[in-house]
Every structure is written in C-alpha cells, then in structure tokens.
Amino acid sequence: MWNWLKKPEAVHQLVLEYENSTPIDKLELASKADFLVLDFETTGMDAKKHHIVSAGWVKISKSKIYLNTAHYHLVKSPASVGQSAVIHGLHNSEVQQGIELELLLKQLVQELKTSVLVSHHSALELSFLKQSCQNCFGRSPAFKAVDTLKLELYKMQLKGGPVAQNSLQLPACLARYQLPEVTEHHALSDAFACAQLLLAQLKSRGAQCTLAELFQQSR
Amino acid sequence: MQVQEVVSFLQQTPPFDDLAAHVLQHLSQDLTVLYLASGEELQPEPQLLLVRSGLFALHTEQHRITHLQSGDFYGYQLLLTGLADPDTIRCEEDGLVYFLPAESFDKLRHQYKNFDLFFQRLFSRRLHLYQSSQQQSTSTLKVADLVTRRKVSIDCSNTVQQAATLMTEQRVSCVLIEKDEKLVGILTDRDLRSRVLAKNLPASTTVSEVMTKTPQSIEIDRFAFEAIQQMSQHNVHHLPVEEQGKAVGVLTTTDLIRSQQEHPVYLISHIHRQHKAEGLNAITPHINQLAMQLADQQIPSYEVSSVLTSIMDALAQSWLHIAEKELGPAPCVYSWLVFGSQARRDMLPSADQDNALLLEKEPTGAVADYFSALADIVCNGLASSGQALCEGHIMASTPELRLSLKGWSGRFAKWLNTPDPQALLNSSIFFDMRLIHGSKGLFNVLQEDVLARCKNNELFLFHLAKNATERQPPLGFFKHFLLEQDGRQRKGLDLKKRGISLISDLVRVYALSAGIHAVNTRERLAMLQQQGVLTQRQQQNLQGAFDVLAHLRWQLQAQDIQRGRHLSNLLDPAQLNLLQRHQLKDAFAVISDEQQILRQRFCREL
C-alpha cells in the first residue's frame, strides 16, 4: 500500500509504527480515556515559517491529571526567536540549550499512540506538530486533536447569544469555571491550565460523553 | 518537571509552607488533580486530599460537620490510623482537589517532624500547639521568677531580740512570724526601730506584740506586676510569698526594682498615686499605649487580659479612694464587686463596667445615701477613665445592685429557684464575681452561700446547661458565613458571642456544679481537671480553643487601637490566613463537641 510513495525509505520508522498501531477507540468514554494536553510556544503563527521554542505537556488518565507526567522542554531553534521573545520570555541563549526538535517529536509521537492530543486552539499545535514531523521524519501522521477552545465555543453556541471577543481565550475560559488563573506564558503552565479546563469541560458533558463527541465538537 | 502554579500553591499552604522549595518541586510531581462538580461525593481513599478550589462539605449520616475549602485537608485520619473516616465528603461548589499518595505522605511525615505534627494535631485537634512559640516578656514575669525561695521565720512566742539576732545572722531586712507553721505576721527592720526602740520596749518583748498581724501576702504564681500593685496599694515594702497556703519567702521592693519591670507596673503604681479625679481622667491614652506595647511584644492574650484587668482593678480602687476621701468614711463595711469578664480576668480594652456593692447593713436612710453617692462617683469616674458605662445598667450606681448580704443572697436564691430566661441571662453575668476592694469576709460569705446553693441543684444546672448550649459555634461559616453587624457598619464573625462566651458559659456550668471558687476560665478548667470533672483531653481542648479565640480577638482589637477605630469583636474572615482558619475551625469543632457532652451530662430527663 505504500508503493505510491516516491521515497518510502525516507519515512521515519516511528511514523510507520504510529500508523500501524491500533487506533484509539473513538467510542471510548471521555471520562475513562487517556489524554495528552500539549502547549507549544512558537516564534510565530505560521508553521511553515516559524519554529517551536518550547513545549509543555501533562497527561490525564481517567479524569485525573498526573503531575508526574508533566514535561517541559526548550527546543533548539534554527532561527532567532526574534520578536516572539516578548510573549514567551525565552531568549536565544536559553533556547539554544534546549533539546533537538527531533527528540521532542519522537517523544510526542510515541505518547500520542495511546493518548488523545488536547490543546487550547489546537490548530496551532497541530500545524506545528505536523509540519515538524514532515520536516524531520519525511511525513506526519494524521494527528487529530481535541480543542478546548472549540469545546467552549460549542457550549456557548448551544446556549445562544453572541460570543464576546476574548471570551474564548484561555484565561477567560478558566475564569468561567473558577479555575486557578495562569499568570505567565509558559508552555507547561498553559498545558496544565488547559488540562484543568478539559476536566471541567468533561464534567459539564456528563459521564456518557465519548471521544467521538469531543472530536465532533472540536471541529 | 514541576508545574509552577501547583508549587506556588503549596508554598502558601501549611504545613507545606515550611518545606524547602526543592522539596515542594519534587513533591508536586507526586500529586494528581481531580475536578469535582457540585453534588459529587468522594469515596475515601488512602490518599491525602488537599482542596485547591471550590467548596466541599463533610457529612456524617445525619448532618454536615464542617466545610472544606482551599487549603483544607481530608483523609488524614485513614492515613494516620488506618481507620476509615466516619464521614463522607461532598462537593458543594465545583472545584479542584489534589491527591497526595499515601507513600509520599508517609515519607514526608518521617522526614519532617513539623509536617507530621501538623497532621497529628489536626487529627487530635490539639490546637494551641501549632502557634508559633511565644516569647518570654518582662511584663509577664511571675512572682516565682523574682522571689528567692528562702524562708526566714521564727515562732510568734520568740522575743524581739531573738528576731533581731536571726535577721542579722541571715542578713535580711524582715522576718516572717509563724504560729503552728502558719503565717501570722511580719516584722521588719523598720518595725524594730519604730515600734520597739522608739517606744522604749524591752528586748524581751515577744514578737507577736509588735509584728504586723495578718500581713498582705501573694501567691507565688501571680504576676510580678500584681505584687507591685499590692505593695503600692497597701504601702508595704515586703510581701510574703505563699505557695498552697504556706509561706515560702518574701518579695521586696528591691527584688522588683531589680527586675526592671516595664510598663504595666509603672502604670498601675501611677494609678495608685493619683488622688484626684483629673489624674485618672487622663489615663485612657496610657492604657491604650500599654495595650499597643503588649500587642507588639506578642504576649499571649490571656496575659494581656490579666494585665488589663489589673489596671481596671487599680482604677476602681483609686476611684473608691477618691470617693471615700470626698464623702468621708463609709457608714459600714462593704465590698466592691465586679462581674463578668473583669471578674474572670479576661478583659480587653473594649470591656465595659459590670460592678456592684455588697453592704454589711441594709441600704436604708443615711447608709443608702452614702453608697448611692459613692457608686455615682466611682461609676462615672471609671467612665471618664475609659471604662464605658454598662448599657444594661449592671453597675453599683443602680439601686438594685447595692444590697446587703441578705439582699444578695435572696437575689441569687430567686434566680436559682426560678430559672426563667432573665435569671439565666443574669447568671451568666453575676455568677462570675470577684472582690476588688473592701471586705473579704463579707464577700466570702456571699460566695460560699451562692456556691452551696448551686451545687447539686439539678434543676438550675439543667437550665443553665441548656442555656449555655443554645447558641452554637458557626461551624459552616467559612464561605457563606454568618455576618453580624455591630451597629457601626462593620460586619463579621462575632468572636465573643460565637466563641469565647460559649466556652466561658459551658465551663461555668461545670464550675458551679462542682462548687469551684475560681472564676477565671483557665483556672476553672485546671480545677475541673484536677477534680476529675473534666478529662485532661477535654481541659486541653477547651483551653486550646479558648486561647485561639482570645488571641484572634486580641489581635483584632490591637489593630483597632492602632487605627484609632472603635473596638470590635467582629472578625472579617477574609483577613485570616490558612493556619488561622484551621485553628478557628478546630476551635469551633471543640466547642460543638463539648456542648454536646455538657447537654448529655446535665440535660437528661429529670
């Protein structure tokens, strides 16, 4: 089935393994599932032009966040962090002490075989993840993500009425559930906050909510 | 990798706040985080639960015990004892909880003694121990700290020459005179000069002829400033010190000067030196200043109360002197009594007057007129010195509170035999009484009479116990809590009405039932434990709860003084730190438990 590929040998073994692994059962109850909540800090919004400077994640299993799964990495960037340093506070010298992008991706691809990817505004994480895999491994797996921002939007649209500007940003969402606020732009802090938001969102959807419904609402 | 937000939270939460940053960073990674929605119940697990946000309630089968909120723990009983908690936890407002696995909890307990102690105490509700250690202060010196335990005494049948020889040998300026090992008098250098030599009495004169009979004395466990108060009031320089009724030594003015006592002493002797109203009118700023100094010195609240009570006592004594000077000698023996917090010696600057007169004769005709005038001078005088008039008119200036022994005895008998609501309200005030000036004998007769009437009076104790448990501590106040107003637009939790008084009330029931003379709550508790009425654990718990509440109230009033505000008993819960909240909550739990025990003991069917 791979014969249409021009350079099959260029595709990394890890990607192939990912594609051959048993896919996550979409009918599994969300309250019982495993999630990996991810946040990237990047040099910009365009995955083709910009780079990942740091990544933080934490895992949820059966509706509990396990803090011993918390990870945080600075990522060596081929280019200057430039103006983005204003937001995430990371400077070139620090970023250059980080790990190789490939190493980061290997960890993530491995984890995502068994855990559902979650992000707030997941389009950004997905595009950087896919682009990076493409660059490093020759091809990216077809990652899917649950988007806490879209889950929130879905709920608000159900209720009707206009969706105020900024009301979907992470701090606003946290405040709505009276969750602890995030004070800094730090990939792990944001990922942890996002994980707490997901727990709250899962509760509000009831025990019968499946992964399929979450994916549906994340579109 | 640690999540900073979690570490920061632990850094603010006792007992984790005592642990080093790197320990917390490591520890935080052992935690799991759960989100609970309102109405959900948690099954007990062998893990320590720490509330991060939201509101949770502890329930037994019948009723809610307490609320848990940010910084509160649950599950430690199972972890400490292996016994399941007798209660369940239910979420009342959505929130996050952290779980610490049993292994991590045990490891911390082994490594950090304070961490272990915190949970042991939380478990045993031994509240007062986790207060930061109190500093020793000069104004809280006790007589015991100053007196040399060296008794120089001779029998009263000896001659003055023998006494003089002994004094010279022992190089002391006074000798105690005893009869059958009981202190009967004191003889000083000055007495030998003025009563023997100057009077040309022979060396063979017996000491009993020239000694000062039944001298002023002080118990060894009193404060040094009380000794000074007594010395300045009676103009003596030597004060025999007694321990359990036996003389153990003599305290001299030199001892006291050597101790370099600070403010309370000077203030009290200053008060005693005032012979004119003007001097006493200007005393309030001094009292407030002293209160501020005591607050700065981190003195335990019961000692602050004791200092303030002594000052108020001194004020009343001075006003009585002024009144007697103005009106002439009293037509009969009398006792000036105080009630309530002044009697219990747990006054704070906000306390108003509660006093009365006990008279040797029936208050009629000239006797009545004299004491009416005396009471007016003293009560108004005290008011001008800063001790507010009693709004309920429980003051000697009210004619109904100037009674003979027979009158008072009859009054108490009436309250005891027909315990209607007013009588019960009265009993909470009048049954705590103390003499501060005048005849001790007269007062003792009344006190014995009242105590004899109370003891074994089951009906009265039944009503008193019922009354004492009617008001309950605000167990569930922490989030949606009961705010009371003080008429000055301030809102808060009334520490006196909902805490301190409840303890005083229930301790009073026990004390009256056991015929205990002491009126101070701490002393009553100690006696009750000694007599086996209360267990040591009950005594410690009540004592601890009382100290926590009194300390919070004292801090509150010290703040009010500092800011020049009206003094209040109302606590704004937003100002509490987590440790104080733990303490306060435990204190309320102790009161609630003890009220139940009291009811079981006194309020069964008669």
Interface residues (C-beta under 8 A of the other chain):
Chain A: G56 V58 S63 K64 I65 Y66 L67 N68 A70 H71 Y72 Y177 Q178 L179 P180 V182 T183 E184 H186 L188 S189 F192 A193 A195 Q196 L199 A200 L202 K203 S204
Chain B: M1 Q2 V3 Q4 E5 V6 F9 S28 Q29 D30 L31 T32 V33 L34 Y35 L36 A37 R52 S53 G54 E93 D94 G95 L96 F99
